[in-house]
Structure formats: C-alpha cells, structure tokens
Amino acid sequence: MEAAEDAGDAGGGRSTARKLVPWSSWEEWRFVRDAIFSPYPDPGAALRRIAAWRSRGCLPIPVEVTAALFEIRLRDPFFRNGVPSDDKLESDEMLALLYSMAIIRLVNGFMESPHKETGRSISDLAETVGVPRILVDIRHESSHRGIPSLRLLHLAAIKAFDWLKCNYWDSQTSAIPDVRLELSSVLHDTAQFLKGKDSENAKSGSKRKRSQKHILNAIRYVRRLYYTCPSEAVSVLLEFFQLDAPEISENSDVHQAGSLDANHSSDVQIQNQISNGDMKTIITKLSEKEPRVLLGLLKSVIEMIEARNDLEHKGGSYACLPAESSTMKNLCSLVLWIVTSIKELRDSGHIGLVQEIGVLSSDKNAVPRFCLAKLLQKFLSLPVIGERCIADAALLLIEMAGNNSVKEKLRKLTLLSLRRSPKDCTLLESRILSNGQESVESATQKLEAFKLQLRKPDNVNLAENGTQGTLNTSMPEKRNGWSIAKSWTPCPLGMIPCSYSSTAVLPVLDVIDDELKHDTAEHGDFEPDGEIEIFDCYAHPEQHLDGEGILEMPRSPPEHGISDMPELTSGLRGTLLVGGVWKKVTEEELLSIKSSMKILL
Amino acid sequence: MKHRRRSKQQKLDSLPPPASPAIRAACPIPSPSASPKSPAPATPPPEQAPEVVVPDDWALATEVIASDLSSPVVLVCGPSNSGKSTFTRLLLNKLLPSYGRIGYLDTDVGQPEFSPPGCLSLHIADEAIADMWNPVLREAERCCFYGDISSKGDPESYLNSLFLLYNYFVEKYRCPGSEVLPLIVNTPGWVKGTGFDMLVEMLRYICPTIVVPIRTRMQRKNLPDGMFWLTGGETEPKVITIDAASRDSLSKSSLKRKDGGGMRERRLVEYFKQCFSSDISLATNKELAYALASLPPYEVSFSDVTVMHLHCEVPRTEIWHSLNATIVGLASSCDTPATAHAIPWCVGLGIVRGIDVQRGLLYVITPVAVEHLQSVDLLLQGLIEIPRSVLQVKGCESPYMSTNVRDKITGKDLYASNLNSPLSRQDDGDSDSDADTM
C-alpha cells in the first residue's frame, strides 16, 4: 500500500474536490495549450475552442486572459516581425487599449478575490504571488491615468504571457493526475507480489496473509483510479496484456512464466512485464468489485480487433504475417476470456441481468438484457467471427441472454463456424466469405429478434429497437423529430453510451464537415486527442468501405507490435499510419492525400 | 399592532421610517424567532414552515390594491432582498378571490417566481400560493428564454422579451369587452445604474396603474422617491410605498449574495426533477443526479434543430463542444410572434446530456411533454450554468467536473502554507454574485 500511496503522491496528489470546467478532458485542455504554446502554434484552433469554452460559462480567468493576449499579439505587427496582419491594421492606440484591458483583467482576475478576502493591497499581493510589478502598474495607470505607451505594453504583454504560461499553464500541467503512471506503478507492484506469492506458496500463513492484504489494497487503489477515469484505466490495463505474444492459453487463470520470454517486442517494458496470467488475476479481482470494468475492456478489445482487421485487410492480397495473426488470436481469446468472466460474475450474482434499468436503480452492476443482444450483434458483425473464440464467446452470450431458444441459435452458430472453418485460407478469400456471410448473420439476428418478441412482448421492444437502431442508423426513416432514445444505459451527463458495450464514452464533438464527411467518416476527426469511440463500422457499412482509402496509403507491414502503441487504445482518429508508425495528421495533410489519391485513381 | 404607516402618495416624501419596535415585530419573519438574525423571506429556515406575519403597511397596501376594482396593473419594484416576490405572493392571494384569474409577469431572470432561472415569463394564476416563503414552479402561459441570470448582458433583448410578453397579455387578457384580468409585475432587484434605466423603460412601457416601491432602510440602495420615471404629462399612477420586511438589510444582503447561486441551482434541480413521475422519490441531489444519468433522454437529429447562442459567438466548428452538457432553452421558430424582434417563445429548458456527432443525434433531458417538443426546432444556449450537483455522483461523474484544477491564487500561494485561507477553496460560487448589486 505504501507503494500505491507513493504513486499517488508522485502523480501530484489526488484531490477529490471537483470543479466545473469547460473542457471535457485534460486532453482537450492540452490540445489548446499546445495550440498556443507549442513551437508550431495553431492560433485559429486554440481561439475557436476557447470561444466554445467561453460559451459554456465557466472559463477560468487565466485562460481568458491568455486567449486575449494571444489574439492581440496576432494583430500586432510588433509580434509579427513587422508583417502587418491580413485583416484590418490596428492602430497603435487601439492595440494599446487592447493590451491595457487584457492586463487589467489579468491583475484584477487574479487579485480581486484575495484582495477582498485579505484586505491587502493589490501591489502587496502581487508581490507575494510573483505577478510582475509592471502589470500592476499598468493596471493602475490605465485605470486611473492614461493609457501607457505601446512600447511599455509590449514589454508588459510579454511578461504577462510568460507569467501566465508559468503560473497557470505549466503549473496546471504538472497538477494533472497521471492515471497511466499511477496505475502502471500499482500494477507492477501487485504483479511483484503475485510472483512472490506464487513462489512462496509454501511459506508461512502470516506472510501469505500480508501479501493478500497488499493485493487487496492495490486492487482498491486500482478501483479508485478506475472510478476517476474509467476509460483511461481500462486502456492502461489493456496495455499490460502482451497481445503480440505467440499464444495465450485460453484457460490461463494461473499465470504463466512462459509468457515472459515471449516478448520479442523488445521494449523498455522487458523488466516490467506482467504476465497475462497475472493481469487476468488482477482483473478478475477488480471485476468482482467493479463488474463494469469487463464491459469496458471488452469494448476496447473489440475496437482493437476492428482496427487490427482494417490493417490486415489493407496489407494487400498476401496473407497476414504470423505475428499479426497471433495478435489477432490473442485478442480473440481475450474476448472469450472476458465474456467467460462476465458469465461467471453473472452466475455468482455480481452482475444482475435486468430487463431495463430503472432511473432509481441503485444497482450499478445491473446490466440490461438488451446490452447482451447488442454485444452479440457486435460479435456477429466482427470480421473475425470465424475465430473459434469469438464464436464461443457469442455462444456464451446467447446462453446468458435467452434460455428457451438457445438450441435454435446454437445450430445457426455452429453453421456459421463451419462455414468459416477454412480460416487458414488467404485473406481475400476470407473477406469474400465474410461478406457473403453478412446476410446469414442478419437473418440470424432477425430470427432471434422475432423469437425474443414472441417470448417477451414487454422487453422486446427494447431489444428489437436496439437492434434496429444500430442497424438502421444510416437510414433516415426513423427520424421524426423528438423521440425517447432506445436502449439507454446510464452514463454521466456529457457522455453517451457505447453502441454495443453499454459503457459510457466521451463523444467526439468536432463538427464533421459536409465535404469531408465521406472520407472522414471513420478517421475524420482531426483532433488528436480524447477517448474516442472507434467508428462503428457495422452501423455504417458503406462509409466504412469508403474510409478504407485513407489507411490504404501507407502500405507497410505493420509488425511493430501494434498492441504496444497507446494510440490503438486511445483512438486512431486524426492519425495516419506512415512507415509503420502512427502519426498525427492535420486536416490539410489528409486533404492533400485525398486529392493526390484521386490522381492515382 | 395596527399601524397606518403609509398609504398612497402622501407618504411619498418621507424618509425611511424610524426604527419603531412595532414595525420590527410586525415583519414577516417566523413568529417564534423575532431576533435580528432571522433569515430573509427568500431563505427560510428549512425545517418548519414558519407562520407568516404580514406587516401592517403590507396588509394595508394589498387592501388598497384589492379595493381598486378596475383590474389594476401593479408593478412592484425595489432593491434586491426587499421582499418584492413575497409581496407579490401576498398580493396575488389577496386579489385572486375577486378576479379568479390573475396575470403575473415575472421579469426577474435571476430569481424568477414560477420559472427556472434565465426566463422571463407570463403566468395566468388561478390558484393561490400556499408557500409564502419559497417560489414554486408553475407552467407559464408564455415564456421567453433570455439565457442569463442578469439583464446586464443584453438589456435590449431583455426589454424586448419583456415587452413581447406584456403585449401578449394586453392583447389576450385586457381587450375591452372581454374578461379583463389584473396584472402583477415583479421586477429585478437591480435598481442602480443601468438597472435603474431599464426599470424606468419598463415603467414607461407598461404604464402600470399602481406602482409599489419597496424601501429598505439603506437609503442609498433605494429607488428615488416620487414618480421618477415620468417625464410629465402622463396620467399619474397610484404609488403605494411600503417598507422592506427585513430590517437588517446589511447582513441580509450579504447573506443573499452568497446564496444567489445556490438558490438558482436548487431551482434548476427542482425543475429537472419534473422529468420524473412524482411517485419516484428523489430526496437527495445524489439520487437525482443518478436518475438523470439513467433517464433515457429524448433524441433529436441535428437536422431537426438549430442551435442559437444567445450571449456568445461560437464558431460553427465548435458548436457541439459548446453545447454538450449545458442547459438550453427549447423554443420553436415557427410560432414566433410576427411583431417580435425575432424572439421565439420558449416551451421549457433542457439539458443536452450527450451528443453523437457520427449519428447526428442530440440527447436532451427535459420535463417538457413530448407533444410540445415536436414543434421545438431551436435550442437556445445561454449562460445558465448547469447545477454542479447533477453532474457528480460517485461512479457517474461528468467529464466536465474535473479534479486538480489550479486556476486561482490560493491561500498557499499567499501565505506559503501558514494558514488555510478560504481562497484555496475549490468551488467558487461568486461568478454571479454581483448580478443584483451591479
């Protein structure tokens, strides 16, 4: 536990007090920070986003003043190396007024409330907290006397900007809790103990007890981190799986030393590796307290499978490399393991299946039935449905969802599996197969939906509509103004439920431009940040196909241990695979690629 | 205890009355506790519903107004926390038996009587007010969403909305020949500077038949004596000056300043509680927050609504960043009155609880009935802050509630850890505190 607490301190200390902020994540905040302070600033993007923040009504003073100074500087020839700005030239007087006002806002914004509370003078306070004296003087001069000279104001503006950078942007940067770091350290710590425990199984009871307690504490700590930032925590957990290892045994509840030597990914992580078995143990323990963590994991894994699949299909006509396919196999087996765990939790009563979550249901571990239907649907739509593990996982889901009509569905699924059994053929072939299979799948689903309908007239509306909702999103037929959202699962205000896993996701909020829409439907978001729900290719099959063009460009065999790349779990949006490495690309770059693609074609 | 302190104009010129003990005792404060520390009417003690003691001059004023049988238009004005709302409640109850229905024009966007904050509204009341202490939500006859808690941001839109509502009332309820209803106008407590100018404009436009200025003992906070809004030549209304119910205005006002934000938050919470059927008990904010997170929201396609930002310019590319998890006014562009300065009627408020850009869907929580929603095609975004209490419940915290925010000078910065200054507090409820006092 000491280690865990140390980690907490290392992360800048975790405060539980929350404050309303206009940004939806620290990534968004960092995006604005970098658009202002990086060597290649993007003034337009920064100011636009700050305008959006302002409209939310809780813009912090330092952000407001930074934006003001930043914008004025853009108009000032002095800061443009003498180049006049494109739009109207500002007169010196106008610039002086703008600077003075920004500086008044800065000093007053920071000093007003300390001044009121303590009664100390503004200049006294400024000295204490290190606000440059020149700013205080300018505030006084321009409020009570005359507007200071532009020369002085230039100097002051530079000081003010630096002061803000140092005292707000940098200091806030270091105060942002680093969940990744904390969680990693806790996990390593726990893994250490798990290893120790394993080799010391024969040791005395008291020691064992102590390590038990230690693990419990660690799990509690992980749980707390998961509470604070569920999606981040999940992605870190997933990073610890060695997904590119040649083989993960499917029933590895005991950890295997064998997987240690498997890390040909040769990373800095070598000495830090936690075996998959250990990870599973940790997650199992965690999920007993927080069953929903499994759904979050499942969602991320499915996203990885989809992304992976895209890559493999882009790889050209030749069959995928063995490393890749083992990663895919590992992912698939992870899906099965997660579903198995969900089922176990269901059987042990940790997860309750309910028809519908009532608004007052305090049971956060209840999962509505329609979620299973959605998940199943997602599974069936996965291109790797032929994979034994996924089929098995789907079977498990069916087992959980309905009892009566299991047999019928079982038969259909075995049929599916059989059809997919020559999996070892080339990708091209499997592609065709998977295409041809879609009709079978949808038929299966429809049948299933009907069955459900017959069985429970009440509940079906939900299940069925949920199904339809995902199936038909690209069709405009059900748009008639306001209607109550179907198959809703509880999620915090500002987030939306994932379309299949019922976990809350932070939506991507960038406007999709009409012209760009076609090309960018999948990777169209140029914002290089944010937890992002990877595009649901099932909901928009045609856009999915269109979107392929973008990833097709860099045709390098992606064998660089994709699973180690954080991008995969935090979303591929705004990135492009160039030379085997994910790189952030701007809208302009993409557009130019797009135009050159046209020429190629 | 009967005192004829003030009536009509003859008392107009007198200064605030001497602090007579009789007046003190007669203040509408909870009768058991007549101590100077007793809370203002706006913030009653939460536990027991205190008995209302009506000061004599208030009772007299309502008598006089009730005796005017020609359906008066009564405008109540005065500094903040002087008891305007309470007086209008009394008056409404007094007039109701004789008229059956009474118009109530609520112009205090910071603390509306029957509406959630940010709204100007016209109500036709046909039911007496039971709770003298707290404002109660009632459905408005017509409502305009102004979108801020003070009129200072956009006086023009504010006045236009107000005039629009007044015209609507006059056209519908004061036509000669049909039933003529009396009207009570409650005004904001901002009576200095621009607030005063706006009050004057309001008075000139509405031309009330009776004006009730409420005076506090802080002379410099009061409105000028006399008919300050008249330029001469107009028919003079009846003016009935009364005294503020609370004596200790200094401490009261500071008490209220702190609480303004809290009151608004409670009102919004109360408003959104209406999303749930009354048999669901939502005693705590935590329960409500979780219920709101669980409630299946309405979904509406981007193509079916237009987003309007009332007080800010927002770049087109940023609208969803701006809108997510904020409060909006739900309005309809088609039934916008032709005479208006393009101010649409508002049917209620909603929380944009999530946005799915890829599917082009907005998810909105609102207590407005679905049949009324069908005509809603405008989302008006103002600066009404979403109550923090509905954003955080353990395990379901909104991403907009962040930890580790460092954007203030803290006590630590000032004293290098020698004392725990209140400056380091994490929440700041002072963003709107000067709404009434500016």
Interface residues (C-beta under 8 A of the other chain):
Chain A: G12 G13 R14 S15 T16 A17 R18 K19 L20 V21 P22 W23 S24 S25 W26 E28 R48 R49 A51 A52 W53 R54 S55 R56 G57 C58 P60 I61 P62 V63 F110 M111 S113 P114 E117 T118 L125 T128 V129 Y168 S171 Q172 A175 I176 P177 Y227 T228 I357 G358 V359 L360 S361 S362 K364 T473 R479 G481 W482 S483 I484 A485 K486 W488 P490 C491 P492 L493 G494 M495 I496 L506 P507 V508 L509 D510 V511 I512 D513 A521 F535 D536 A539 H540
Chain B: F276 I280 S281 L282 E287 Y290 A291 L292 A293 S294 L295 P296 P297 Y298 E299 V300 S301 S303 D304 H309 H311 C312 E313 V314 P315 R316 T317 E318 I319 W320 H321 S322 N324 A325 T326 I351 R353 G354 I355 D356 V357 Q358 R359 Y363 V364 V370 L373 Q374 V376 Q381 L383 I384 E385 I386 R388 V390 L391 Q392 K394 G395 C396 E397 S398 P399 Y400 M401 S402 T403 N404 V405 R406 D407 K408 I409 D413 L414 S421 P422 L423 Q426 D427 D428 D430 S431
